[in-house]
Amino acid sequence: MRRLTSRDRLPRLVAGIAAILLAFTSSLPAHPASAAEPALRYVGGEPATRDPAFIDTAGDVQFLLQLYAGLTRLDEDGKPYASLAESWSVSEDGRTYTFHMRAGLTFSDGSPLDATDVRRSWLRILDPATRSSAPDVLSIIEGAAERLAGGPANGVAVDAPDARTLTVRLRHPAAYFPAITATPTAFVVPRNATGTDDSWQSIDSFIGSGPYVTRATDGADLILSANDRYVAGAPPIAEIRWVTNLTGDSATAFANDEVDLTSVGSFDAGWIAYDRDLGPSLHRSAALGIQFFGFDTTRPPFDDARVRRAFALALDRPRLVTNAEGSSGTPASSIVPPALWPDGLEDDQVTDLGEARRLLDAAGYTDRTRLGTITVNGSGLGVGPAVTVWEKELAVDITVETMQFRDYLQALVDDPPQVFTMNWIADYPSPYALYSLLLLPAATSNYGGWNDPEFVRLLEVASAAETDAEQATAYRAVDDRVDSEAPVLPWAYGAGWWLVRPGLRGLGNLTTGLLDLGRVSWEQ
């Protein structure tokens, strides 16, 4: 699931929020009451797609979470619970999952939904002709990577022996697989899902499997209506007004009672916190997203780990992040946010200018002009503080480029900058989600082209770890390997800020930072 986001996109779902942890709210039961409560006005921004196969941003994920369902869904603690599946079992070797579907499931139009629809939806994602934006989430399935490379569909180890049974064979044990089945990439789409775009899903004839369906537009806003056939029953709030654009800023719209739920930037949060009227409605989310620099490891000079490590060691992130991001920015030492780490792991970020200079010398760049002019792309986050340090302290010549966000996405695929910047959020609550999607050799989001067999081996060991102690040891080894090779340079964990209308319940403590509006209600 792609999480690269523009800093200017409305709303700023990763650079500005990364997660939604509104601990003051209470959770709803898995089967909410019938839809009857007043409409909710949510500033969601304009979604780019209505198809889980073509997610570009966290805003798309947020939108599609309302329209579709998977075998499982995540609760407020980020743990999977049974959704379209009523239960599942795991083989002794941890590699075969058997999901048992609920009886009588239907799509929003009343057409039947069964295990064959799950299999069909997943195979569509893995079909190279679909050109899905984030198929790697399913690559842990045996035969999935081969299918993405053009192999046979019948080689993918997903079978539906009958309408209520789905069996899945994994490449290696993964205790977090039920969380993967709750991600948008694994959502179940209707049988008319075809093509390499979302033209089959028009607003007035939308067919979904989630708590809401798109039914109309009102000006620029989308109107979502409760799906009476949703597996958990119709959600409490009958209508969501999905605000795609605001004429002014979100804080003013909230103050004027034009919206009920909106994210705000960290700098706005600074003054809102002291505002007599708005302050009580301001809530902070945990730092669950990651902002980082990536290196093109396929070409000099960043094909040399010593050069990458030098650029990383030069940055005093505790000081620079505060200057660049304000009080809401938390310096990052890993591409995995703290909330996803097993217990016992600590921040180990190191700054050592002397060692950074020595590494560049050892790599053959005593004469820094031999590095050439390094191109840094700043389309993903603010690069000024880091660039200043590299120029001043390492005597490196740097040029900063920017481009339109859509062009940037394409450039990352076709010809990545020497140093690029990204904002990301995990697809599911496991360190494996970020390590695998961003750094495994075959991952479509490994834009830097890093290929390290030892990292692959260590990550497979971590994936199979079951106890907290085993996971902590295994992922510490993974993180140490990433630190030593430095294919990426973690920058900051960005906390988020929200304005929430009093009386809105059920936003929960979602570990993956996503709003499941089907569980939200108004206090009576």
C-alpha positions, -999 to 999 in steps of 0.1 A, spaced: 0 0 0 17 32 -12 22 58 15 43 84 -3 25 117 2 28 152 -9 33 178 18 7 200 1 -20 174 -3 -52 180 17 -53 166 42 -17 161 51 -22 125 61 13 113 67 36 143 69 11 159 93 -7 130 111 7 96 104 -18 81 128 -50 87 147 -47 79 184 -75 97 201 -73 79 234 -102 99 250 -127 81 228 -143 47 234 -146 19 209 -177 6 194 -188 -30 194 -179 -51 163 -216 -50 153 -228 -14 156 -264 -4 158 -284 6 128 -275 38 110 -296 67 125 -273 94 138 -266 128 123 -242 131 94 -205 134 100 -185 161 81 -150 148 76 -122 167 58 -108 137 38 -94 154 7 -101 143 -28 -94 106 -32 -75 96 -64 -92 62 -68 -121 41 -58 -101 9 -64 -79 -8 -38 -56 -18 -66 -44 17 -73 -37 34 -40 -13 63 -42 -16 80 -8 -27 76 27 -58 96 18 -68 69 -7 -63 43 20 -85 63 44 -112 65 18 -112 29 7 -113 17 43 -148 30 44 -159 13 11 -145 -22 13 -138 -51 38 -113 -79 41 -112 -112 58 -102 -94 89 -102 -58 102 -81 -40 128 -94 -29 162 -84 2 182 -52 -16 194 -42 -26 159 -51 -62 164 -70 -82 137 -105 -94 144 -127 -116 122 -146 -96 96 -157 -114 64 -141 -145 79 -157 -158 111 -125 -176 121 -92 -189 110 -67 -216 119 -29 -220 113 -9 -252 105 18 -264 128 45 -251 106 29 -216 106 27 -214 69 -8 -225 60 -38 -204 70 -74 -216 66 -101 -189 68 -137 -198 73 -161 -173 58 -193 -162 74 -226 -175 59 -249 -152 39 -223 -125 30 -232 -101 2 -218 -70 -15 -237 -38 -11 -260 -45 -41 -271 -78 -26 -250 -101 -48 -233 -130 -30 -198 -126 -16 -178 -158 -8 -143 -172 -7 -140 -173 -45 -144 -135 -44 -115 -131 -20 -93 -153 -42 -103 -134 -73 -96 -101 -57 -62 -111 -46 -52 -127 -79 -63 -95 -96 -39 -75 -74 -11 -99 -83 -18 -100 -120 10 -80 -137 -15 -68 -163 -34 -49 -135 -4 -29 -126 -14 -25 -90 4 2 -71 11 -19 -40 10 -57 -47 40 -64 -24 17 -67 7 7 -101 -7 41 -112 -18 45 -133 13 21 -158 -3 38 -187 -20 39 -180 -57 29 -144 -55 62 -129 -64 65 -152 -93 30 -142 -105 40 -105 -103 70 -114 -125 47 -129 -151 44 -164 -138 12 -185 -138 -19 -175 -117 -24 -211 -107 10 -210 -90 -3 -186 -63 -11 -206 -32 -45 -192 -26 -74 -217 -30 -111 -217 -24 -121 -254 -21 -157 -243 -14 -176 -211 -10 -169 -207 27 -132 -218 29 -101 -200 18 -66 -216 22 -34 -197 19 2 -210 19 29 -186 29 66 -186 18 76 -186 55 58 -183 88 43 -149 96 23 -145 127 11 -111 115 -6 -125 83 -42 -119 97 -32 -82 99 -22 -83 63 -56 -95 53 -70 -64 69 -51 -40 46 -68 -23 16 -47 -43 -9 -64 -74 4 -100 -60 4 -127 -78 -16 -139 -60 -47 -171 -69 -67 -170 -93 -97 -172 -65 -123 -137 -52 -112 -117 -51 -144 -91 -30 -162 -61 -9 -151 -82 20 -137 -113 24 -115 -138 32 -144 -159 2 -134 -168 20 -101 -190 50 -109 -204 69 -80 -240 63 -88 -236 26 -93 -210 18 -67 -207 -17 -53 -186 -23 -22 -181 -46 7 -174 -21 35 -194 0 60 -203 28 34 -210 32 -3 -206 63 -24 -240 74 -35 -238 111 -46 -218 143 -48 -228 177 -33 -207 203 -50 -171 191 -45 -180 168 -16 -186 131 -17 -217 117 1 -211 83 17 -242 63 27 -244 35 53 -242 0 37 -271 -19 53 -256 -52 40 -222 -46 57 -210 -77 76 -211 -58 109 -245 -43 102 -252 -7 92 -229 17 110 -243 41 135 -238 72 114 -260 71 83 -241 96 62 -206 108 59 -199 141 41 -164 136 27 -151 171 23 -127 172 -5 -117 209 -5 -120 239 18 -121 275 7 -101 285 38 -81 267 64 -94 237 84 -92 253 118 -114 282 106 -139 257 91 -140 238 124 -145 270 144 -173 280 121 -190 246 126 -186 237 89 -167 204 97 -167 179 126 -133 161 121 -102 174 105 -64 172 107 -44 203 113 -7 210 108 18 210 137 24 247 134 -13 254 136 -16 231 166 9 253 184 -15 282 186 -47 261 187 -35 245 219 -37 279 236 -70 290 220 -98 292 246 -125 279 222 -105 255 200 -80 241 225 -103 216 242 -111 200 207 -74 195 198 -60 160 201 -25 147 194 -18 114 177 12 92 183 42 92 160 35 62 138 46 74 104 82 77 92 99 105 71 132 94 56 158 100 30 166 72 5 197 67 -16 200 53 -51 222 24 -42 226 12 -78 250 39 -89 280 58 -75 286 73 -51 257 57 -30 265 22 -42 291 23 -15 277 18 21 305 40 35 292 70 16 256 63 27 268 58 63 288 91 62 257 111 51 237 95 79 264 101 107 267 137 97 232 146 108 224 156 144 188 146 140 177 155 176 187 191 169 179 193 132 144 177 133 133 201 160 144 230 139 127 217 108 95 201 121 89 220 153 79 205 186 58 178 169 87 162 152 104 133 169 139 124 156 140 89 140 166 62 144 147 35 124 123 34 95 100 15 119 81 39 143 84 31 180 48 20 184 55 -10 161 86 -22 178 87 -51 202 93 -43 238 129 -36 249 142 -18 218 157 17 222 166 47 202 202 43 190 207 73 167 243 83 165 260 115 152 297 115 145 311 141 121 347 128 124 337 93 115 315 106 86 345 124 71 368 94 76 343 71 58 342 95 28 380 95 27 381 57 30 356 54 1 381 73 -21 366 108 -18 393 126 0 388 151 -28 351 158 -24 348 171 -59 351 135 -71 316 130 -57 303 153 -83 272 174 -76 247 153 -56 211 157 -65 187 158 -36 149 158 -43 129 176 -18 94 167 -30 87 144 0 99 165 29 119 196 38 155 189 31 171 223 39 186 214 73 202 182 61 215 197 29 231 226 49 250 201 71 262 180 42 274 211 23 291 227 53 304 198 73 312 173 46 321 198 19 297 182 -6 283 201 -36 245 196 -36 217 207 -58 181 205 -46 153 197 -71 115 197 -67 88 187 -91 50 181 -92 41 152 -69 27 130 -96 59 135 -116 79 127 -86 61 94 -81 70 84 -117 106 96 -114 111 73 -84 102 44 -106 119 54 -138 150 73 -127 153 79 -89 172 109 -77 205 102 -60 189 112 -27 151 112 -25 127 118 3 96 99 15 68 98 41 54 64 48 30 46 72 29 9 78 3 -12 60 -2 -34 91 10 -34 127 43 -52 124 79 -40 118 79 -64 88 55 -42 70 80 -14 66 112 -34 62 97 -57 36 78 -30 15 107 -5 15 139 -26 15 134 -62 2 151 -65 -32 119 -73 -52 97 -47 -34 82 -22 -58 87 6 -32 124 -2 -28 131 28 -50 168 29 -41 174 -6 -55 191 -19 -23 199 -57 -25 215 -73 5 212 -111 11 221 -108 48 192 -84 53 169 -108 36 180 -136 58 177 -116 90 142 -104 80 130 -139 74 142 -149 108 124 -120 124 92 -127 104 91 -162 119 98 -151 155 68 -157 177 75 -146 213 81 -110 223 117 -118 233 124 -136 200 110 -107 180 130 -81 199 162 -100 193 155 -107 157 144 -72 148 173 -56 166 196 -76 143 176 -64 113 178 -28 124 215 -31 131 221 -44 96 201 -15 81 221 9 102 254 -5 91 244 -5 54 224 27 55 202 22 24 179 48 40 184 76 65 155 78 90 146 114 97 115 119 118 85 103 133 58 129 127 30 132 153 -4 144 141 -30 168 153 -68 167 150 -97 189 158 -126 167 169 -162 179 175 -173 172 211 -195 141 213 -178 121 186 -170 86 199 -153 55 186 -122 70 169 -101 47 190 -64 40 194 -58 27 159 -22 15 158 -21 18 120 -35 53 122 -66 48 100 -101 59 107 -127 32 105 -158 54 104 -180 24 105 -172 22 142 -178 59 150 -209 73 166 -223 105 182 -227 105 219 -264 104 228 
